[in-house]
Amino acid sequence: MAQTKFDKQVEETAESLAFGIGRFLAGRPMDGERKTDATFWRKGTRVLPKVDAKVSRSSYRAGWQRLTFRVGGLVATGGAGYWALWENQDSTFATARDIWENPDPALATLETGGIAAASAAAVGGVAYGLLTRGRREFMREWVTPLHEALAVPLGMSELTDPRRYLHVPRNFSDDDAQIRIDVPTHMRFNEDQVADLIVKKLALENVSFTWRRAGKDTHVIVKKRKVPPKKLSLSDPGVREILAKMPESAPLIGLGSGKKKVSVDLDADSPHVLISAGTGGGKSTILRAICCQFVHNGALAYVLDFKRISHTWARGVPGVTYCRDIGEIHDALVHLAQEGRHRLALAEQLADDVLEKEPWRVGPRIVILLEEVNATMAQLKRYWAKIRESGDPKTSPAVEALAEILYMGRQVRLHVLLVAQSATANAVGGPAMREQFATRILVRYTLNAWRMLTPEVSPIPMASEHPGRVQVVTRGRAQETQVLNLSNAEAREWAMSGVHAKGKTGPTLQKTPAPAADLLTDAWNTSAPELPPAAAPATDPDFLADAWSLTPPAPAADTTVTAPAAPAPAPRRHHRLRLTDPARLRPRTGPVRFGRHDPPPPGRTPGSPGTAQKRNPAP
């Protein structure tokens, strides 16, 4: 008897139902199409080559997981139906009848409940987005690019979810972190190529690869082989000896992987150093370690710190001038620019071979520590806006002086160590000024900060949360470094145990007052005056410090009686380029008492020194 069309439909329906029940109980996809390499007991790690559409997360689950979810959902649905339609049948039908006859209360409840549910869903969505923002950024910046690089060499579909086979922890830059990558069991790929791609895409260095090739669980483990020390202090064995052997122009910043010494040579690599870090990143620790080594070796240091407390170790240290308020910082920068012009003129007189062999002929090395440049530059601009007179340039002379110092080059031996929380071009003084810092130290940086400061280094190494761990970037290469951490007492002891140990005080830099008519021209003149021939070199470092001080020498005794000279006109405030002894630069206790055009205070006549000052004179 021939089979009818109805019989065929019944047979096909029964067959589909049987296959559906079998797939349901076996944990297989209900459409019957296998999309990943998942089995009943093992989760999937990759999409099969024949699949050309996006795969849902459930396709990666093992069969037993899908079966558990399905059975659980079926039991929950059956239990709810049994409770509502069998155990409480009367109450269920009564509630349904009431709603049908009087739907208004039910609609009002649904409206209120719908608004509450929508609000809860919105708040939950925002909270979820904020909580998972870091993970999404991590996937976008690190895991997804690694997947795009490895998919073809491993013979995997690009539709594969990278989280299924790339197990990269968010702290993979930590010393004890390890990365696991599941690879195909056929092992038909170039292991060296895969290893090279992993190193490049994750910006790793000094790592080891452990391959597991046997069985079905084939993978590779990546972890650091040589790591910087956990911490580095002066009391560690051999650290004092390392500091003592460091070249005078190349202070130790810290130790890298394999205890490799990391330093920056201000004569060969970069005359200036930029440190970028947020609050609590250890900016002052880095400056303290670098500066005390320079002072130990005989350099003069200027600490420009309007916060007043960033470098308490340097107070009273011979060879260090501490400028605290913004007026002193203004004067110091203008003066240092003039000192640089004098050194340029002297360097021009010296032959190149002499300057190369005897760089000290232009003067002792001067290190300028400029703390919190973001706030300091704004303070300098506001300070100049308050004291400038009609006809004065609008740009602060101190800002112009800083730019001039940065452009002078390494021959004048003036070096700026600049600290910024956000070293934008506007904060530093412009893109051209920022480019003068060939060496840059980044701490707890963001991806945007790295792209802004060191775009030539790619890929971007992962920022470490380890205390004292920084990236030192020079010559287009980043080195992970554990910074030397000196306490205030240790930094002070090391600074005072070197060339300045005999008790020399900080440099007293002074300029003889010029006639009032020539002051503006002199302050903004970029050419240095003619200097007398250089004196014979001195071998005593203390003598060098005196020889290159701008303090005018005492005149020789003269028995000829002469009429007293007329007093020179009082210079204007911003050209009064005198920095007193460090011991006299104490914090001011009084407020601004009088302005440029205000009447002079009692006991002071117009034209007397200090009448044009905007801040209290030093005691």
HELIX and SHEET records of a PDB file:
HELIX    1   1 LYS A    5  ALA A   26  1                                  22    
HELIX    2   2 ARG A   57  TYR A   60  5                                   4    
HELIX    3   3 GLY A   63  TYR A   82  1                                  20    
HELIX    4   4 TRP A   83  GLU A   87  3                                   5    
HELIX    5   5 GLN A   89  GLU A  101  1                                  13    
HELIX    6   6 PRO A  103  LEU A  131  1                                  29    
HELIX    7   7 ARG A  133  PHE A  138  1                                   6    
HELIX    8   8 MET A  139  VAL A  143  3                                   5    
HELIX    9   9 THR A  144  LEU A  150  1                                   7    
HELIX   10  10 PRO A  162  ARG A  164  5                                   3    
HELIX   11  11 GLU A  191  LYS A  201  1                                  11    
HELIX   12  12 VAL A  239  LYS A  245  1                                   7    
HELIX   13  13 SER A  257  LYS A  259  5                                   3    
HELIX   14  14 LYS A  283  HIS A  296  1                                  14    
HELIX   15  15 THR A  312  ALA A  314  5                                   3    
HELIX   16  16 ILE A  326  GLN A  349  1                                  24    
HELIX   17  17 ASP A  352  LYS A  357  1                                   6    
HELIX   18  18 PRO A  359  VAL A  362  5                                   4    
HELIX   19  19 VAL A  373  ILE A  387  1                                  15    
HELIX   20  20 PRO A  397  TYR A  407  1                                  11    
HELIX   21  21 ARG A  410  VAL A  412  5                                   3    
HELIX   22  22 ALA A  425  VAL A  428  1                                   4    
HELIX   23  23 PRO A  431  ARG A  434  1                                   4    
HELIX   24  24 LEU A  447  LEU A  453  1                                   7    
HELIX   25  25 ASN A  488  ALA A  495  1                                   8    
HELIX   26  26 VAL A  499  LYS A  502  5                                   4    
HELIX   27  27 ALA A  516  TRP A  524  1                                   9    
HELIX   28  28 PRO A  541  ALA A  547  1                                   7    
HELIX   29  29 ARG A  573  HIS A  575  5                                   3    
HELIX   30  30 PRO A  582  ARG A  584  5                                   3    
SHEET    1   A 4 LEU A 166  HIS A 167  0                                        
SHEET    2   A 4 GLN A 178  ASP A 182 -1                                        
SHEET    3   A 4 HIS A 219  LYS A 224 -1                                        
SHEET    4   A 4 VAL A 207  ARG A 212 -1                                        
SHEET    1   B10 LYS A 261  SER A 263  0                                        
SHEET    2   B10 LEU A 252  LEU A 255 -1                                        
SHEET    3   B10 ARG A 477  VAL A 483 -1                                        
SHEET    4   B10 ARG A 469  THR A 474 -1                                        
SHEET    5   B10 THR A 439  VAL A 443 -1                                        
SHEET    6   B10 VAL A 273  ALA A 277  1                                        
SHEET    7   B10 LEU A 414  ALA A 420  1                                        
SHEET    8   B10 ILE A 366  LEU A 370  1                                        
SHEET    9   B10 LEU A 300  LEU A 304  1                                        
SHEET   10   B10 VAL A 320  CYS A 323  1                                        
END                                                                             
